[in-house]
Amino acid sequence: MARKLRLEFPGAIYHVINRGNYREWVFKDDQTKAAFEACLFEACQRCGWLLHGFVVMGNHYHLAVETPQGNLVAGMQWLQSTFANRFNRFRDERGHLFQGRFKAILVEEGGPLGQVCHYQHLNPVRAGIVTVEQLGTFRYSSYWYLSRPKERPSFLRLGAALADAGDVPDTVEGWNCYADYLAWQAEEGPAGKNSAYAPLSRGWAIGGDEFKRALLHDHALLAESRSWEADGVREIRSQRWSIALERCRASLPAEVITERFKSAPWRVAIAAYLKATTDVPNAWLAQQLEMGSHFYVSKHVGLMRRNRNHEAHRWLEHLRSSLGESETGLTELPKQQVAAASLVANPQTPITPISTTESLHAFVLDLGSRERE
């Protein structure tokens, strides 16, 4: 039987859920949770996602993610396969990490999205890991970032949860009000009671009747045309990548891009920059940058990441400077995420904050050098 089609469109919001294979405890230690969070944040930067909420539990995760570019499937394929490859490589394991296809429930913005965020924030309470009074100490959840605004990446948007809790402000006073609201939810509300929260993690859509009717109409069109797998959509994505590539070329000195060999530092720098800031595939980069095959793109970007003295770093820094810090997808990661990949390999390694500049280099070197994407 053919798989059901995913309904994707620009601005779609989803409650995404997946579990470890055979419900295994994939995230059984904090180091693995940290590595998944780092990979999730990297996916948000690459795909342009907005993250309204998330929680990483022992054997599963929940995301409340908005896709301005209508690219949930491509982004989730990258997220799950990249994390699984890193996990298996570091642990020297084989086989499937997740139980299969992720569940993606469409969510209406406003109140329904807020309820999903409350549900995710209260997951550790329902599981008996912490009390509602201790909820702020549960590290791997968007709720942990609420009282730490300086640690939040720009794509993490907590406004939906605060708005649904009574339009409380994003201030110390507002955070305390939201904590009281979650305490009420845990006792009386639909996000806390086991019998009432089921609709927030089941079904195909969360929202009002009009929202669901509109989705059914769109899904019927999708079933007929498979529009998001059509040539037109692929062309749109290619155009986005082409615009980003031209911006990179235009920002480099003209005399630099005359170097013709496949591993020219400017080519490697552009490839590394685009891989960090977009969902562009290696095959497309290889063709447009004339770098041979997708294998050579992965190889030369990996060599650059492992060698701090590689000449391409000079031009990568130039691109970052010319096109803006926020576009790199690297500097906005919280400081605690930097050593995430090495934590999977060595669960005894402590999580220590480091500077933003170090964060950029460590993230590129540690997370990017060990997989062939």
Secondary structure, 3 states (H helix, E strand, C coil): CCCCCCCCCCCEEEEEEEEEHHHCCCCCCHHHHHHHHHHHHHHHHHHCCEEEEEEECCCEEEEEEEECCCCHHHHHHHHHHHHHHHHHHHHCCCCCCECCCCEEEEECCCHHHHHHHHHHHCHHHHCCCCCHHHHHHCCCEHHHHHCCHHHCCCCECCHHHHHHCCCCCCCHHHHHHHHHHHHHHHHCCCCCCHHHHHHHCCCCEECCHHHHHHHHHHHHHHHHHCHHHCHHHHHHHHHHHHHHHHHHHHHCCCCHHHCCCCCCHHHHHHHHHHHHHCCCCHHHHHHHCCCCCHHHHHHHHHHHHHCCCCCHHHHHHHHHHHHCHHHCCCCCCCHHHCCHHHHHHCCCCCCCCCCHHHHHHHHHHHHHCCCCC
